[in-house]
Amino acid sequence: MLKRFVTWCLGYVCVIIYGYFPERFLNLCNARKIKLWNVGRTEKGYILSMSVKDYKKLRPIVRKTKTRPWILKKRGLPFVLKRLRPRVGLWAGALLFAALIYGYSQFIWSVEISGQYSHTSVELKKYLKSLEVYPGTRKALLDCTGIEESLRKEYKDIGWVSAEIRGSKMLIRIRETNLAKEKKKEGAPAHLIAPASGEIASVIVRKGTLTVRKGDKVEAGDILINGVVDIVGDNELLLRKEAVEADGDIYLNTWISYHQEYPLKYKRKEYTGKIKKKYTIRCLGYEISFDNPLKSLENWTQYDIIGKRSILYSPVELVTTEYREYRKKDAVYSEKEITQMAKDWFTVYLKELEEKKIKVLDNQVKLTVTADKCIAAGSLYVSEPVQTYRKITDNEWRNIETDEYSRNNN
C-alpha cells in the first residue's frame, strides 16, 4: 500500500509498446533495472506501466529494438498538479484551508476532566478558567506543570493530577486521596438507642456508657450507649455525672420488611415514524439555528428529543437535534418480563443497602404474580449500623443531678 502511494506521488504512465522486437525491449528494460508492472499482451504489442523517471530512460532502448512507446494514460500527483496549475481560486482556497487548520491546531477547543469524585466538573472547570485554561486558549500559553501544581494547592484532597495536551484537547486526570474524615462536631447530649428489636452483632464504644454486649437481645428503643457518663476521681470516688452525645460503632442483626408491587398493565411508547430535525451552529458561545421545527410540532402531542453533536473539537460545532413523535398504547407485561423487572429493582434496593453499610445475612423475599400485578414481598435478615439517637431531656438530666447531689449513685 505504501509503495503504491509513493509511486502515485512520483507519477507513472501507462504505455503501449509496438514495433519489430517488443520482447527484446522488455529484456533490455529488465537488464537496465527499469521497473515494469501491469504488463499485458495485445494484438499490437505490450501494455505496461512504468514511472515517469524510468520513461525518460527509454530513448536508447527504443533505438536498439526499433520499437515505439505510446503513452495511453498519465497518472500521479505531478500530472494532477499540472492540470490544476491554472486554477488560482482553487489554490488560494487550499492555502487558506491549510492556514486555518494550522491556526486552529494552535489552540485547545475542549477541556476533559476525569477521575474526580468529590468535586464536580463544573467546579473544576470554573477554577481552571481562573488559570486561563478554557476552550480557545493558545497551547503555547499553557503550562501543564503549573496547572498540576495549582490544582494540588487549591484542592488538598487531590493527591495526584496529570495535565496533558492531546491534539486539540486538554486532558486533566485526577486521583483523590482518602483523607481522614473531619471529626464530627459534637452535638446535643443523647443516648444511642436500638432502632428495632434484634441481636447485638458487634460493639465499639468511643463516648458514653456501654449498656449491652455482643449477643444481647434488645428491643426497639433500648439504650445501647448511655449518654450519661460518670466522672470519677481518686479512689474510684464519683465526682459528678455529665451528659454527652453517645458515640460508637454498634451493628444490630435484625429483620426488615420488603414490599413492592408492579402492575402488569402499562403504557408502551410507540414511535409513529415522523421525524423533524433542527440544525444549530455554535461558535465561541454564539448559536445560529436553522429551520426551527417547533413551529411544525404544534400537532404533535408527545415526542422525544435526541441531540447529536459533532465529534470534532473545533471552535465551530454542528448540533443536530432530532424530534421523534410517539404515541402511548396500552400493553401488558409477560410473566417473564414482570418478574425480571421485579428482580432488577430488588437488585437496586440491595445496592442501596450496601451503600448504607447494611449487610444482608438472609433473604426471605418471594415473588408472586397475580392476574394484574407482580408482588415482591418478604423479609431480610440484615446487620445494620445503629445510628438512632434519643435526646437526653432537661428533666432527665436534672433528675440525674438531683440524685448525684443527694448521694444516690443509681
Buried (B, 14 or more C-beta within 10 A) or exposed (E): EEEEEEBBEEBBBBBBBBBEBBEBBBEBBEEEEBEBEEEEEEEEBBBBBBBBEBBEBBEEBBEEBEBBBEEEEBBBEBBEEEEEEEEEEEEEEEEEEEEEEEEBEEBBBBBEBEEBEEBEEEEBBEBBEEBEBBBEBEEEEBBBEEBBEBBBEEBEBBEEBBBEEEEBBBBBBBEBEEEEEEEEEEEEBBBBBBBBBBBBBEBEBEBBBBBBEEEBEBEEEBBBBBBBBEEEEEEEEEEEBEBBBBBBEBBBBBBBEBEBEBEBEBEEEEEEEEEBEBBBBBEEEEEEBEEEBEEEBEEBEEBEEEEEEEEEBBBEBEBEBBBBBBEEEEEEBEEEBBBEBBEEEBEEBBEEBEEEEBBBEEBEBEBEBEEEBBBBBBBBBBBBBBEBBBBBEEEBBEEBEEEBEEEEEE
